[in-house]
Amino acid sequence: MQSSTANSAPKLATRIPSLDGLRAVAILLVIVGHSADTWGAPKFLAPLLHAGNLGVRLFFVISGLLITTILLRELDARGKVSLKNFYARRSLRILPAFLVFVAFIQILAVLRLVDSPPGDIVRALTFTMDYRDDKSWPLNHLWSLSVEEQFYLLWGALFVLTTRSKLSIAVVLLAVVPFGFRCAYLFHVLPTANPVAPARQFECVVDAIAAGALLAVFFNIWMDRRRVATFVSSQSCLWLGTALTVAAVGAYLVNTRIYDSIGQSVANVGLGLIVWYCVTAPGGFVVKVLNWRPMAFIGVLSYSLYLWQQLFLDPISRSFYAHFPVNVALSFGAALASYFVVERPFLRARRFFRRSGHER
């Protein structure tokens, strides 16, 4: 039985349960983390300053699970993956809202209302912001989107160029090798001009996305084991995942080198367990909250929120729009406008590119 389900698409509902709710948690962590350092933010938010990094890492795990599931479903249904359709769907999902946001920031930069160096626009449009050490704020967050886009290029190509058995090897390597790169940079075995390389560059952080992809690739094999399936659907899995994640965050507070090396790997495992529980558990309070319609809707808005919160949650600005809680309200307002005016029309256009399974 295990061999028959190896590398097949995870046995999950077409619309994966709790996924939008998990996106909501991820973006709320980003908003809380960025808000904590803004003008007028209450002091009790200060300890949550680094929640944003955890939110991005959760986004990565979700993305790895979702994209790999979609590709495996297409492979199961058609025997092959269409790179043209895959990249077209991802482009229609990512580019419209992204280009509108970047264009708006450039207009503000020309009017000298925000600081955005010329190099930032080049890095943003080429999705290489993860390799830029720049302290300017408006486009700084696009490093994480750059990592995701680089992963889509690599992972989609591997689905076409290699076999299913070799995909298993590839995803394990992607989940393990970045730890070595982080240590090599941190302890100066490899030279780098970017001081934040271990926390941002593709080769150092792709293991977070690979954690989700690993879950998708081995999902059926693991769930065919009764003890594993029982554990994953129990709250013990949720509590273990939470404990590992909290331990990783605690490591950051003690020593950033500990977090940037082993801590990131521990966080990936913890978040992977949390996501695994949430998409498979039959019920419970956490699952109900994640599938609560207002929570799920925040998840639907998460991409636009991710883009636009950066403009308003500026830790340096003393303009009215950057004052807490006005900045949070404006972030949601801009996200709503972006979603309904820009995102939704292009999301509808994806129906022209055949796919297997639900995709957001």
Secondary structure, 3 states (H helix, E strand, C coil): CHHHHCCCCCCCCCCCCCHHHHHHHHHHHHHHHHHCCCECCCHHHHHHCCHHHHHHHHHHHHHHHHHHHHHHHHHHHHCCCCHHHHHHHHHHHHHHHHHHHHHHHHHHHHCCCCCCCHHHHHHHHCCCHHHCCCCCCCCCCHHHHHHHHHHHHHHHHHHHHCCHHHHHHHHHHHHHHHHHHHHHHHCCCCCCCCCCHHHHCHHHHHHHHHHHHHHHHHHHHHHCCHHHHHHHCCHHHHHHHHHHHHHHHHHHHHCHHHHHHHHHHHHHHHHHHHHHHHHHCCCCHHHHHHCCHHHHHHHHCHHHHHHHHHHHCCCCCCCHHHECCHHHHHHHHHHHHHHHHHHHHHHHHHHHCCCCCCCC
